[in-house]
Amino acid sequence: MQKQPEHQMVKVLKALTLDRMGKREEAMALADSVRVQGPTDEHTLSTLALVYKVAGKLDELLSMYEAASVHDPTNLEYLRGIFLALVRKQTYARQQ
């Protein structure tokens, strides 16, 4: 963390840790700062998705995967993430 404090995965892992420690507001601020950067690394996205799922932030989860799919529309992991976020939000019309 000290060597690469601006690395996206480091920030996401810190957000996950903060959330587990009960510091949800600080964790969400950190997670949102990474989401705004538009991560496309699958490991970063899946860990960030975990942060948002635990917090119940389904809109942020959906927008994160939609932004990633713009960069690579054929990536099945991104499309699966969008579909699962829509299922969690119970947005049946968009699931099709």
Secondary structure, DSSP 8 states (H G I E B T S, - for coil): --S-TT-HHHHHHHHHHHHHTT-HHHHHHHHHHHHHH----HHHHHHHHHHHHHHT-HHHHHHHHHHHHHH-TT-HHHHHHHHHHHHHHT-HHHH-
